[in-house]
């Protein structure tokens, strides 16, 4: 919902750039499998559970919440892959979920790429 500037590159190019961050990849995969709008809180819960199983991290739920709201969701929204309504705290895909899921090599919730710098 930012819509302030047009996205650069194809949807596939934008997805490739976004997939380098495991948490963004998780969000896209999660939304693809849900096929409906979700609350930020639902994403926080899912991300927290996923990281406890798949990553060695001590990131708190509040850090996930802040990271999603202030960093990851606005970036994915800017890429026109999701619609993030920060006032309503809702996130939904802006692209066809079948098209997006076909671009994943593996589901993010199962096998995300390594994150080298540990940043949110």
N, CA, C and O atoms as CSV, one atom per row, in Angstrom:
chain,resi,resn,atom,element,x,y,z
A,1,UNK,N,N,0.807,-1.196,0.000
A,1,UNK,CA,C,0.000,0.000,0.000
A,1,UNK,C,C,0.848,1.256,0.000
A,1,UNK,O,O,0.335,2.373,0.072
A,2,UNK,N,N,2.139,1.058,-0.081
A,2,UNK,CA,C,3.005,2.224,-0.125
A,2,UNK,C,C,2.833,2.938,-1.445
A,2,UNK,O,O,2.596,4.146,-1.461
A,3,UNK,N,N,2.950,2.205,-2.586
A,3,UNK,CA,C,2.657,2.752,-3.887
A,3,UNK,C,C,3.358,4.038,-4.245
A,3,UNK,O,O,2.921,4.718,-5.174
A,4,UNK,N,N,4.422,4.411,-3.559
A,4,UNK,CA,C,5.052,5.681,-3.818
A,4,UNK,C,C,5.942,5.677,-5.039
A,4,UNK,O,O,6.132,6.720,-5.664
A,5,UNK,N,N,6.496,4.522,-5.397
A,5,UNK,CA,C,7.284,4.452,-6.607
A,5,UNK,C,C,7.071,3.103,-7.262
A,5,UNK,O,O,6.819,2.111,-6.577
A,6,UNK,N,N,7.171,3.054,-8.598
A,6,UNK,CA,C,6.938,1.786,-9.270
A,6,UNK,C,C,8.056,0.799,-8.977
A,6,UNK,O,O,9.210,1.201,-8.825
A,7,UNK,N,N,7.732,-0.488,-8.896
A,7,UNK,CA,C,8.763,-1.484,-8.632
A,7,UNK,C,C,9.699,-1.617,-9.817
A,7,UNK,O,O,9.296,-1.404,-10.960
A,8,UNK,N,N,10.949,-1.969,-9.548
A,8,UNK,CA,C,11.898,-2.164,-10.624
A,8,UNK,C,C,12.080,-3.650,-10.861
A,8,UNK,O,O,12.117,-4.435,-9.913
A,9,UNK,N,N,12.194,-4.039,-12.122
A,9,UNK,CA,C,12.404,-5.431,-12.470
A,9,UNK,C,C,11.106,-6.214,-12.465
A,9,UNK,O,O,10.055,-5.720,-12.054
A,10,UNK,N,N,11.209,-7.450,-12.932
A,10,UNK,CA,C,10.046,-8.324,-12.975
A,10,UNK,C,C,9.712,-8.829,-11.580
A,10,UNK,O,O,10.506,-8.688,-10.651
A,11,UNK,N,N,8.538,-9.415,-11.445
A,11,UNK,CA,C,8.158,-9.999,-10.155
A,11,UNK,C,C,9.151,-11.073,-9.755
A,11,UNK,O,O,9.477,-11.219,-8.577
A,12,UNK,N,N,9.630,-11.821,-10.728
A,12,UNK,CA,C,10.610,-12.875,-10.441
A,12,UNK,C,C,11.919,-12.286,-9.921
A,12,UNK,O,O,12.508,-12.823,-8.982
A,13,UNK,N,N,12.379,-11.191,-10.521
A,13,UNK,CA,C,13.605,-10.525,-10.048
A,13,UNK,C,C,13.422,-9.991,-8.636
A,13,UNK,O,O,14.313,-10.130,-7.798
A,14,UNK,N,N,12.272,-9.380,-8.367
A,14,UNK,CA,C,12.000,-8.842,-7.034
A,14,UNK,C,C,11.950,-9.973,-6.014
A,14,UNK,O,O,12.478,-9.839,-4.910
A,15,UNK,N,N,11.319,-11.084,-6.378
A,15,UNK,CA,C,11.236,-12.219,-5.474
A,15,UNK,C,C,12.629,-12.766,-5.181
A,15,UNK,O,O,12.937,-13.100,-4.037
A,16,UNK,N,N,13.467,-12.859,-6.201
A,16,UNK,CA,C,14.835,-13.346,-5.990
A,16,UNK,C,C,15.562,-12.482,-4.964
A,16,UNK,O,O,16.252,-13.008,-4.090
A,17,UNK,N,N,15.415,-11.170,-5.062
A,17,UNK,CA,C,16.065,-10.270,-4.099
A,17,UNK,C,C,15.472,-10.427,-2.701
A,17,UNK,O,O,16.201,-10.358,-1.712
A,18,UNK,N,N,14.189,-10.632,-2.609
A,18,UNK,CA,C,13.542,-10.767,-1.305
A,18,UNK,C,C,13.840,-12.114,-0.653
A,18,UNK,O,O,13.855,-12.218,0.573
A,19,UNK,N,N,14.073,-13.134,-1.456
A,19,UNK,CA,C,14.308,-14.466,-0.906
A,19,UNK,C,C,15.648,-14.581,-0.199
A,19,UNK,O,O,15.877,-15.567,0.502
A,20,UNK,N,N,16.530,-13.626,-0.351
A,20,UNK,CA,C,17.823,-13.706,0.326
A,20,UNK,C,C,17.693,-13.469,1.826
A,20,UNK,O,O,18.633,-13.734,2.574
A,21,UNK,N,N,16.546,-12.977,2.274
A,21,UNK,CA,C,16.291,-12.772,3.697
A,21,UNK,C,C,15.300,-13.834,4.156
A,21,UNK,O,O,14.145,-13.828,3.731
A,22,UNK,N,N,15.743,-14.748,5.022
A,22,UNK,CA,C,14.866,-15.855,5.434
A,22,UNK,C,C,13.516,-15.414,5.990
A,22,UNK,O,O,12.505,-16.065,5.722
A,23,UNK,N,N,13.475,-14.351,6.740
A,23,UNK,CA,C,12.189,-13.933,7.324
A,23,UNK,C,C,11.233,-13.418,6.254
A,23,UNK,O,O,10.026,-13.637,6.350
A,24,UNK,N,N,11.748,-12.747,5.255
A,24,UNK,CA,C,10.878,-12.291,4.158
A,24,UNK,C,C,10.409,-13.492,3.349
A,24,UNK,O,O,9.250,-13.560,2.940
A,25,UNK,N,N,11.298,-14.421,3.125
A,25,UNK,CA,C,10.932,-15.626,2.391
A,25,UNK,C,C,9.871,-16.404,3.173
A,25,UNK,O,O,8.927,-16.932,2.585
A,26,UNK,N,N,10.024,-16.474,4.476
A,26,UNK,CA,C,9.027,-17.145,5.304
A,26,UNK,C,C,7.663,-16.473,5.146
A,26,UNK,O,O,6.655,-17.154,4.955
A,27,UNK,N,N,7.625,-15.145,5.223
A,27,UNK,CA,C,6.361,-14.410,5.095
A,27,UNK,C,C,5.694,-14.735,3.766
A,27,UNK,O,O,4.498,-15.022,3.727
A,28,UNK,N,N,6.456,-14.693,2.678
A,28,UNK,CA,C,5.886,-14.968,1.359
A,28,UNK,C,C,5.365,-16.404,1.270
A,28,UNK,O,O,4.280,-16.642,0.741
A,29,UNK,N,N,6.126,-17.340,1.779
A,29,UNK,CA,C,5.694,-18.737,1.755
A,29,UNK,C,C,4.451,-18.933,2.620
A,29,UNK,O,O,3.513,-19.621,2.218
A,30,UNK,N,N,4.448,-18.337,3.790
A,30,UNK,CA,C,3.308,-18.457,4.702
A,30,UNK,C,C,2.038,-17.919,4.042
A,30,UNK,O,O,0.992,-18.567,4.082
A,31,UNK,N,N,2.130,-16.748,3.445
A,31,UNK,CA,C,0.966,-16.152,2.790
A,31,UNK,C,C,0.519,-16.986,1.592
A,31,UNK,O,O,-0.676,-17.099,1.320
A,32,UNK,N,N,1.469,-17.559,0.890
A,32,UNK,CA,C,1.142,-18.396,-0.264
A,32,UNK,C,C,0.346,-19.620,0.163
A,32,UNK,O,O,-0.592,-20.025,-0.524
A,33,UNK,N,N,0.714,-20.204,1.282
A,33,UNK,CA,C,0.004,-21.402,1.736
A,33,UNK,C,C,-1.337,-21.068,2.391
A,33,UNK,O,O,-2.241,-21.903,2.389
A,34,UNK,N,N,-1.482,-19.874,2.946
A,34,UNK,CA,C,-2.737,-19.500,3.613
A,34,UNK,C,C,-3.779,-19.014,2.623
A,34,UNK,O,O,-4.970,-19.259,2.814
A,35,UNK,N,N,-3.358,-18.332,1.573
A,35,UNK,CA,C,-4.254,-17.832,0.521
A,35,UNK,C,C,-5.363,-16.932,1.057
A,35,UNK,O,O,-6.488,-16.948,0.559
A,36,UNK,N,N,-5.027,-16.151,2.074
A,36,UNK,CA,C,-5.968,-15.185,2.650
A,36,UNK,C,C,-5.153,-14.125,3.380
A,36,UNK,O,O,-3.966,-14.310,3.648
A,37,UNK,N,N,-5.802,-13.021,3.696
A,37,UNK,CA,C,-5.136,-11.995,4.500
A,37,UNK,C,C,-4.921,-12.543,5.908
A,37,UNK,O,O,-5.749,-13.282,6.441
A,38,UNK,N,N,-3.788,-12.161,6.492
A,38,UNK,CA,C,-3.486,-12.570,7.866
A,38,UNK,C,C,-3.121,-11.332,8.669
A,38,UNK,O,O,-2.729,-10.304,8.116
A,39,UNK,N,N,-3.256,-11.449,9.961
A,39,UNK,CA,C,-2.848,-10.350,10.825
A,39,UNK,C,C,-1.333,-10.408,11.039
A,39,UNK,O,O,-0.707,-11.454,10.868
A,40,UNK,N,N,-0.771,-9.282,11.410
A,40,UNK,CA,C,0.645,-9.256,11.746
A,40,UNK,C,C,0.888,-10.185,12.932
A,40,UNK,O,O,1.905,-10.877,12.982
A,41,UNK,N,N,-0.026,-10.201,13.870
A,41,UNK,CA,C,0.131,-11.071,15.036
A,41,UNK,C,C,0.185,-12.539,14.641
A,41,UNK,O,O,0.959,-13.302,15.220
A,42,UNK,N,N,-0.620,-12.951,13.668
A,42,UNK,CA,C,-0.551,-14.333,13.181
A,42,UNK,C,C,0.822,-14.609,12.566
A,42,UNK,O,O,1.398,-15.675,12.782
A,43,UNK,N,N,1.340,-13.655,11.806
A,43,UNK,CA,C,2.682,-13.820,11.238
A,43,UNK,C,C,3.749,-13.900,12.322
A,43,UNK,O,O,4.675,-14.705,12.229
A,44,UNK,N,N,3.620,-13.065,13.350
A,44,UNK,CA,C,4.571,-13.090,14.469
A,44,UNK,C,C,4.570,-14.475,15.114
A,44,UNK,O,O,5.631,-15.048,15.362
A,45,UNK,N,N,3.393,-15.006,15.381
A,45,UNK,CA,C,3.275,-16.317,16.006
A,45,UNK,C,C,3.901,-17.398,15.126
A,45,UNK,O,O,4.652,-18.244,15.611
A,46,UNK,N,N,3.591,-17.365,13.843
A,46,UNK,CA,C,4.125,-18.374,12.925
A,46,UNK,C,C,5.639,-18.248,12.778
A,46,UNK,O,O,6.348,-19.254,12.788
A,47,UNK,N,N,6.136,-17.022,12.644
A,47,UNK,CA,C,7.579,-16.798,12.502
A,47,UNK,C,C,8.317,-17.226,13.761
A,47,UNK,O,O,9.374,-17.852,13.685
A,48,UNK,N,N,7.766,-16.892,14.906
A,48,UNK,CA,C,8.386,-17.270,16.172
A,48,UNK,C,C,8.480,-18.792,16.294
A,48,UNK,O,O,9.524,-19.319,16.682
A,49,UNK,N,N,7.410,-19.492,15.971
A,49,UNK,CA,C,7.400,-20.961,16.039
A,49,UNK,C,C,8.387,-21.553,15.041
A,49,UNK,O,O,9.120,-22.487,15.370
A,50,UNK,N,N,8.409,-21.016,13.826
A,50,UNK,CA,C,9.321,-21.513,12.793
A,50,UNK,C,C,10.778,-21.333,13.218
A,50,UNK,O,O,11.588,-22.249,13.070
A,51,UNK,N,N,11.108,-20.159,13.743
A,51,UNK,CA,C,12.496,-19.905,14.128
A,51,UNK,C,C,12.935,-20.778,15.303
A,51,UNK,O,O,14.099,-21.172,15.377
A,52,UNK,N,N,12.037,-21.077,16.200
A,52,UNK,CA,C,12.393,-21.933,17.339
A,52,UNK,C,C,12.746,-23.349,16.878
A,52,UNK,O,O,13.556,-24.026,17.510
A,53,UNK,N,N,12.139,-23.792,15.779
A,53,UNK,CA,C,12.396,-25.135,15.249
A,53,UNK,C,C,13.571,-25.147,14.271
A,53,UNK,O,O,14.408,-26.050,14.315
A,54,UNK,N,N,13.634,-24.144,13.388
A,54,UNK,CA,C,14.567,-24.189,12.260
A,54,UNK,C,C,15.812,-23.315,12.378
A,54,UNK,O,O,16.732,-23.443,11.569
A,55,UNK,N,N,15.854,-22.446,13.353
A,55,UNK,CA,C,17.004,-21.547,13.467
A,55,UNK,C,C,17.415,-21.438,14.923
A,55,UNK,O,O,16.581,-21.495,15.826
A,56,UNK,N,N,18.689,-21.283,15.133
A,56,UNK,CA,C,19.212,-21.089,16.485
A,56,UNK,C,C,19.171,-19.591,16.775
A,56,UNK,O,O,20.106,-18.862,16.446
A,57,UNK,N,N,18.086,-19.141,17.390
A,57,UNK,CA,C,17.905,-17.712,17.629
A,57,UNK,C,C,17.200,-17.490,18.957
A,57,UNK,O,O,16.421,-18.325,19.416
A,58,UNK,N,N,17.488,-16.362,19.553
A,58,UNK,CA,C,16.794,-15.992,20.783
A,58,UNK,C,C,15.970,-14.718,20.561
A,58,UNK,O,O,15.722,-13.956,21.496
A,59,UNK,N,N,15.558,-14.505,19.326
A,59,UNK,CA,C,14.749,-13.344,18.992
A,59,UNK,C,C,13.396,-13.440,19.689
A,59,UNK,O,O,12.725,-14.470,19.618
A,60,UNK,N,N,13.005,-12.374,20.353
A,60,UNK,CA,C,11.733,-12.375,21.076
A,60,UNK,C,C,10.565,-12.097,20.127
A,60,UNK,O,O,10.749,-11.618,19.008
A,61,UNK,N,N,9.374,-12.408,20.602
A,61,UNK,CA,C,8.167,-12.110,19.816
A,61,UNK,C,C,8.087,-10.614,19.501
A,61,UNK,O,O,7.710,-10.227,18.394
A,62,UNK,N,N,8.440,-9.784,20.471
A,62,UNK,CA,C,8.382,-8.340,20.237
A,62,UNK,C,C,9.376,-7.924,19.153
A,62,UNK,O,O,9.062,-7.066,18.329
A,63,UNK,N,N,10.567,-8.518,19.142
A,63,UNK,CA,C,11.542,-8.220,18.089
A,63,UNK,C,C,11.010,-8.673,16.734
A,63,UNK,O,O,11.202,-7.981,15.734
A,64,UNK,N,N,10.348,-9.820,16.688
A,64,UNK,CA,C,9.727,-10.269,15.435
A,64,UNK,C,C,8.660,-9.278,14.992
A,64,UNK,O,O,8.596,-8.906,13.820
A,65,UNK,N,N,7.826,-8.855,15.933
A,65,UNK,CA,C,6.733,-7.921,15.629
A,65,UNK,C,C,7.294,-6.617,15.048
A,65,UNK,O,O,6.824,-6.136,14.017
A,66,UNK,N,N,8.288,-6.062,15.712
A,66,UNK,CA,C,8.891,-4.800,15.256
A,66,UNK,C,C,9.579,-4.996,13.908
A,66,UNK,O,O,9.441,-4.169,13.007
A,67,UNK,N,N,10.323,-6.097,13.774
A,67,UNK,CA,C,11.019,-6.367,12.515
A,67,UNK,C,C,10.066,-6.522,11.349
A,67,UNK,O,O,10.321,-6.010,10.260
A,68,UNK,N,N,8.962,-7.231,11.574
A,68,UNK,CA,C,7.977,-7.389,10.516
A,68,UNK,C,C,7.331,-6.054,10.156
A,68,UNK,O,O,7.279,-5.680,8.984
A,69,UNK,N,N,6.842,-5.341,11.159
A,69,UNK,CA,C,6.117,-4.083,10.897
A,69,UNK,C,C,7.004,-2.993,10.303
A,69,UNK,O,O,6.579,-2.266,9.405
A,70,UNK,N,N,8.222,-2.878,10.795
A,70,UNK,CA,C,9.059,-1.741,10.405
A,70,UNK,C,C,10.048,-2.045,9.288
A,70,UNK,O,O,10.533,-1.126,8.628
A,71,UNK,N,N,10.354,-3.318,9.067
A,71,UNK,CA,C,11.372,-3.649,8.068
A,71,UNK,C,C,10.810,-4.535,6.964
A,71,UNK,O,O,10.672,-4.102,5.820
A,72,UNK,N,N,10.492,-5.762,7.310
A,72,UNK,CA,C,10.196,-6.759,6.291
A,72,UNK,C,C,8.908,-6.510,5.514
A,72,UNK,O,O,8.920,-6.553,4.284
A,73,UNK,N,N,7.810,-6.254,6.192
A,73,UNK,CA,C,6.548,-6.054,5.483
A,73,UNK,C,C,6.568,-4.814,4.594
A,73,UNK,O,O,6.076,-4.884,3.468
A,74,UNK,N,N,7.112,-3.680,5.044
A,74,UNK,CA,C,7.190,-2.541,4.125
A,74,UNK,C,C,8.052,-2.821,2.884
A,74,UNK,O,O,7.733,-2.349,1.793
A,75,UNK,N,N,9.122,-3.572,3.045
A,75,UNK,CA,C,9.984,-3.894,1.899
A,75,UNK,C,C,9.241,-4.791,0.912
A,75,UNK,O,O,9.290,-4.562,-0.296
A,76,UNK,N,N,8.550,-5.813,1.427
A,76,UNK,CA,C,7.807,-6.711,0.546
A,76,UNK,C,C,6.634,-5.974,-0.094
A,76,UNK,O,O,6.293,-6.230,-1.249
A,77,UNK,N,N,6.020,-5.068,0.647
A,77,UNK,CA,C,4.933,-4.239,0.116
A,77,UNK,C,C,5.457,-3.348,-1.010
A,77,UNK,O,O,4.813,-3.214,-2.050
A,78,UNK,N,N,6.606,-2.752,-0.805
A,78,UNK,CA,C,7.219,-1.880,-1.824
A,78,UNK,C,C,7.501,-2.653,-3.104
A,78,UNK,O,O,7.464,-2.088,-4.197
A,79,UNK,N,N,7.782,-3.944,-2.968
A,79,UNK,CA,C,8.046,-4.788,-4.137
A,79,UNK,C,C,6.753,-5.241,-4.818
A,79,UNK,O,O,6.791,-5.977,-5.804
A,80,UNK,N,N,5.616,-4.802,-4.291
A,80,UNK,CA,C,4.293,-5.135,-4.839
A,80,UNK,C,C,3.980,-6.628,-4.808
A,80,UNK,O,O,3.236,-7.129,-5.651
A,81,UNK,N,N,4.544,-7.330,-3.841
A,81,UNK,CA,C,4.227,-8.750,-3.681
A,81,UNK,C,C,3.191,-8.974,-2.597
A,81,UNK,O,O,2.478,-9.977,-2.613
A,82,UNK,N,N,3.101,-8.041,-1.648
A,82,UNK,CA,C,2.057,-8.096,-0.630
A,82,UNK,C,C,1.439,-6.719,-0.489
A,82,UNK,O,O,1.994,-5.705,-0.910
A,83,UNK,N,N,0.287,-6.731,0.113
A,83,UNK,CA,C,-0.376,-5.504,0.510
A,83,UNK,C,C,-0.351,-5.473,2.031
A,83,UNK,O,O,-0.957,-6.323,2.684
A,84,UNK,N,N,0.343,-4.500,2.591
A,84,UNK,CA,C,0.466,-4.390,4.044
A,84,UNK,C,C,-0.281,-3.151,4.494
A,84,UNK,O,O,0.103,-2.027,4.174
A,85,UNK,N,N,-1.352,-3.369,5.239
A,85,UNK,CA,C,-2.131,-2.277,5.806
A,85,UNK,C,C,-1.704,-2.133,7.261
A,85,UNK,O,O,-2.175,-2.867,8.129
A,86,UNK,N,N,-0.808,-1.181,7.522
A,86,UNK,CA,C,-0.261,-1.029,8.872
A,86,UNK,C,C,-1.307,-0.540,9.864
A,86,UNK,O,O,-1.195,-0.819,11.057
A,87,UNK,N,N,-2.316,0.179,9.401
A,87,UNK,CA,C,-3.367,0.652,10.302
A,87,UNK,C,C,-4.234,-0.512,10.794
A,87,UNK,O,O,-4.581,-0.579,11.973
A,88,UNK,N,N,-4.576,-1.414,9.893
A,88,UNK,CA,C,-5.407,-2.562,10.254
A,88,UNK,C,C,-4.560,-3.756,10.687
A,88,UNK,O,O,-5.098,-4.756,11.163
A,89,UNK,N,N,-3.245,-3.660,10.527
A,89,UNK,CA,C,-2.311,-4.754,10.847
A,89,UNK,C,C,-2.627,-6.018,10.056
A,89,UNK,O,O,-2.572,-7.124,10.593
A,90,UNK,N,N,-2.964,-5.846,8.759
A,90,UNK,CA,C,-3.286,-6.968,7.880
A,90,UNK,C,C,-2.296,-7.043,6.726
A,90,UNK,O,O,-1.824,-6.029,6.212
A,91,UNK,N,N,-2.001,-8.275,6.340
A,91,UNK,CA,C,-1.083,-8.531,5.229
A,91,UNK,C,C,-1.748,-9.534,4.300
A,91,UNK,O,O,-2.324,-10.522,4.755
A,92,UNK,N,N,-1.668,-9.279,3.002
A,92,UNK,CA,C,-2.219,-10.200,2.015
A,92,UNK,C,C,-1.325,-10.182,0.784
A,92,UNK,O,O,-0.640,-9.194,0.518
A,93,UNK,N,N,-1.335,-11.272,0.043
A,93,UNK,CA,C,-0.571,-11.308,-1.198
A,93,UNK,C,C,-1.163,-10.356,-2.219
A,93,UNK,O,O,-2.380,-10.188,-2.290
A,94,UNK,N,N,-0.307,-9.738,-3.004
A,94,UNK,CA,C,-0.742,-8.874,-4.100
A,94,UNK,C,C,-0.560,-9.559,-5.442
A,94,UNK,O,O,-0.876,-8.987,-6.486
A,95,UNK,N,N,-0.056,-10.772,-5.418
A,95,UNK,CA,C,0.186,-11.541,-6.638
A,95,UNK,C,C,-0.529,-12.878,-6.520
A,95,UNK,O,O,-0.915,-13.293,-5.427
A,96,UNK,N,N,-0.701,-13.540,-7.640
A,96,UNK,CA,C,-1.335,-14.851,-7.664
A,96,UNK,C,C,-0.516,-15.841,-6.846
A,96,UNK,O,O,0.662,-16.044,-7.138
A,97,UNK,N,N,-1.114,-16.466,-5.823
A,97,UNK,CA,C,-0.353,-17.387,-4.978
A,97,UNK,C,C,0.235,-18.563,-5.752
A,97,UNK,O,O,1.314,-19.047,-5.410
A,98,UNK,N,N,-0.460,-19.031,-6.793
A,98,UNK,CA,C,0.077,-20.136,-7.582
A,98,UNK,C,C,1.346,-19.704,-8.320
A,98,UNK,O,O,2.312,-20.463,-8.406
A,99,UNK,N,N,1.335,-18.507,-8.839
A,99,UNK,CA,C,2.520,-17.988,-9.539
A,99,UNK,C,C,3.669,-17.808,-8.555
A,99,UNK,O,O,4.810,-18.155,-8.860
A,100,UNK,N,N,3.376,-17.274,-7.390
A,100,UNK,CA,C,4.418,-17.039,-6.392
A,100,UNK,C,C,4.976,-18.352,-5.871
A,100,UNK,O,O,6.192,-18.499,-5.747
A,101,UNK,N,N,4.105,-19.312,-5.563
A,101,UNK,CA,C,4.587,-20.577,-5.020
A,101,UNK,C,C,5.433,-21.331,-6.034
A,101,UNK,O,O,6.327,-22.083,-5.646
A,102,UNK,N,N,5.174,-21.148,-7.320
A,102,UNK,CA,C,5.981,-21.825,-8.335
A,102,UNK,C,C,7.395,-21.257,-8.409
A,102,UNK,O,O,8.288,-21.894,-8.966
A,103,UNK,N,N,7.603,-20.074,-7.858
A,103,UNK,CA,C,8.934,-19.473,-7.875
A,103,UNK,C,C,9.805,-19.938,-6.716
A,103,UNK,O,O,11.015,-19.713,-6.724
A,104,UNK,N,N,9.204,-20.585,-5.720
A,104,UNK,CA,C,9.971,-21.098,-4.593
A,104,UNK,C,C,10.626,-22.418,-4.964
A,104,UNK,O,O,9.989,-23.276,-5.576
A,105,UNK,N,N,11.879,-22.588,-4.603
A,105,UNK,CA,C,12.544,-23.886,-4.777
A,105,UNK,C,C,12.067,-24.856,-3.721
A,105,UNK,O,O,11.874,-26.040,-3.999
A,106,UNK,N,N,11.874,-24.355,-2.489
A,106,UNK,CA,C,11.376,-25.160,-1.379
A,106,UNK,C,C,10.608,-24.216,-0.473
A,106,UNK,O,O,10.913,-23.024,-0.419
A,107,UNK,N,N,9.620,-24.729,0.236
A,107,UNK,CA,C,8.865,-23.861,1.142
A,107,UNK,C,C,9.785,-23.216,2.185
A,107,UNK,O,O,10.639,-23.886,2.765
A,108,UNK,N,N,9.608,-21.951,2.411
A,108,UNK,CA,C,10.456,-21.233,3.377
A,108,UNK,C,C,10.301,-21.802,4.773
A,108,UNK,O,O,11.258,-21.824,5.547
A,109,UNK,N,N,9.107,-22.261,5.100
A,109,UNK,CA,C,8.904,-22.774,6.452
A,109,UNK,C,C,9.598,-24.111,6.656
A,109,UNK,O,O,9.706,-24.585,7.787
A,110,UNK,N,N,10.072,-24.729,5.570
A,110,UNK,CA,C,10.753,-26.010,5.699
A,110,UNK,C,C,12.272,-25.874,5.585
A,110,UNK,O,O,13.011,-26.544,6.306
A,111,UNK,N,N,12.740,-25.010,4.682
A,111,UNK,CA,C,14.168,-24.981,4.423
A,111,UNK,C,C,14.605,-23.614,3.900
A,111,UNK,O,O,14.858,-23.482,2.703
A,112,UNK,N,N,14.702,-22.599,4.750
A,112,UNK,CA,C,15.069,-21.274,4.284
A,112,UNK,C,C,16.555,-21.190,3.964
A,112,UNK,O,O,17.334,-22.024,4.426
A,113,UNK,N,N,16.959,-20.190,3.174
A,113,UNK,CA,C,18.377,-19.999,2.924
A,113,UNK,C,C,19.059,-19.496,4.200
A,113,UNK,O,O,18.409,-18.930,5.079
A,114,UNK,N,N,20.343,-19.703,4.287
A,114,UNK,CA,C,21.095,-19.229,5.455
A,114,UNK,C,C,21.133,-17.712,5.454
A,114,UNK,O,O,21.223,-17.080,4.401
A,115,UNK,N,N,21.064,-17.138,6.640
A,115,UNK,CA,C,21.167,-15.687,6.776
A,115,UNK,C,C,22.518,-15.403,7.406
A,115,UNK,O,O,22.776,-15.804,8.541
A,116,UNK,N,N,23.373,-14.718,6.680
A,116,UNK,CA,C,24.752,-14.572,7.114
A,116,UNK,C,C,24.970,-13.522,8.196
A,116,UNK,O,O,25.858,-13.689,9.032
A,117,UNK,N,N,24.196,-12.457,8.208
A,117,UNK,CA,C,24.497,-11.383,9.141
A,117,UNK,C,C,23.647,-11.395,10.411
A,117,UNK,O,O,23.896,-10.599,11.317
A,118,UNK,N,N,22.662,-12.268,10.497
A,118,UNK,CA,C,21.843,-12.376,11.698
A,118,UNK,C,C,20.880,-11.215,11.905
A,118,UNK,O,O,20.255,-11.122,12.961
A,119,UNK,N,N,20.745,-10.328,10.924
A,119,UNK,CA,C,19.858,-9.169,11.073
A,119,UNK,C,C,18.404,-9.605,10.879
A,119,UNK,O,O,18.121,-10.636,10.268
A,120,UNK,N,N,17.493,-8.792,11.416
A,120,UNK,CA,C,16.081,-9.095,11.242
A,120,UNK,C,C,15.647,-8.850,9.835
A,120,UNK,O,O,14.479,-9.054,9.504
